[in-house]
Amino acid sequence: MKKIIICFLAFFLFTVSAAAQGDEVRFIDVDQYLAAKDNVMLLDVRSVKSRSLSRQEIPGETWLNPKNEEALESFLKTADTEKAYVIFCSCPEDKYSIRIAQVLADCNFEKVFVLKDGWDALRREEDIEKVNIEQ
């Protein structure tokens, strides 16, 4: 429980800045994701609004609402810290992805990567299957 509280404090206290991005978060591009996609868990941290506007998702992804504390707490309790995670969002400068990546790193997840350009990169890539979200 103490670990969860510390992770939540990190989540709310972490402020994304241009200087912090390069030092604390590892980025990959869509080609690197494609090369490793069978060995990573894809985390979609797009907002509810963004998901409803796109109406698409990647099969096998896990959606984690970036504004829902309970969903994050549940994920942190059950997620395997040994797995590799690729996180994406649809916001400018990958802000939600960076924030969630920092929380995971602060909670001892070692293999955490932010997909550069997030949903836009995935959406443009023809080799990545997309399916409609059930509304």
N, C-alpha and C positions, 0 to 999 in steps of 0.2 A: 504494500500500500504506500509506503514511504517513497518507493521508486516512482510510482504513478504520480504522486503529488509533485515530486521534483520535476518529472517530465512535463507536467502541466504548467508549472512555474516557468520552465524553459520555453514552453510554447507561447505563453503570453508575454514574457519579457523579451523574447528574441525580436529584434527589429532588423529588418533586412536593409542592408546598406551596400552600396557598390563595393566598398572596401572589404566587407565581410564575405561577399559572395565567392570570391576566388579562393580565399583562405580556408573556409570551413565547409564548402559544398563542392562535391565532384560532379562535373557535368559530362554527359555523353551526347553524341548526336544520333540521329535516327539510324544511320548506317551501323554504328556500334550497337545500338539496341537490336537491330535486325540480326546481327551476328551472334548475339547472346540471348535472344528472346526465349529460347527453350529452357534456359537456365536461370531466369529471373522472374520475379513476381512484379507485374505491372500494376502500379497504384494510380488510379485516376482521382485527382483531388480538385477537379473542376467544381465550381459552385452548382447549386441546383439550377439556377437560371441558365448558366452556360450549357449544362447537359440538356436542358429542355429545348434550348435554341438549336443545338446541333442535332439532337434526336439520334445520335449515334454513339456507339461505344466499341471497344475492341473486345472480341471474345476472350474470355479468361481473365480479364482485368478485375481488380477489386476497386470498387468505388468507396472513397472515404470522404464524406462531406467535410470540407475544411472549416466549416463554421459550427460543427456539431461536436461539443466537448465529450458527450457520452459515446459517440461513435469512435472518436479517437481513443478514449479510455478503453473501450472494448477491444479495439484493434491492438493496443499496446499490451493488454493482458494475454491475448491469444497468439500474437504473431511470433514467428520463429526468428530470433535475432541472428541466427546463422545464415539465413537465406539472403540472396541478393535482391534488392528492390530498385526498380526504376520508377520514378515518380514524375507525373506530368500534370499540368493544368492548362488553362487557356488564357491566363492573365498576362498582361505585359510584363516582360522581364522575369517571368516564371516565379512570381512572388509566393504564391501558395505552395508551389513545389519546394521552393527553398526553405520556407518556414517548416513544412512537415519534415523535410530531410534533416533539418537541424534538430527537431524534436526526436526523431528516430536515432540520430547520432548521439544525442545526449542521453538516450535510454539504452546505450550499448549495442545498437545495430551498427555493424561494421561495414556492410556492403550496401551502401545507399548512394544512389545516383539520381541526378535530376536530368531529365530529357530536355535538352536545349530546344527552345521554341515549342515545346510541349505539344498540345493538341494540334496546332497548326502544322507541325512537322509530320505528325501521324496522319492527319487528314490528307496531306498532299502526297503521301507515299502510296503508290499503287500496289506495292507488294504486301501491304498490311490490310488484312480483312477488317471491315467495319460492318456492324450490324445495327439495325434500328433498335432503339430503346422502346420497350413496351411502356406506353403512357397510361 
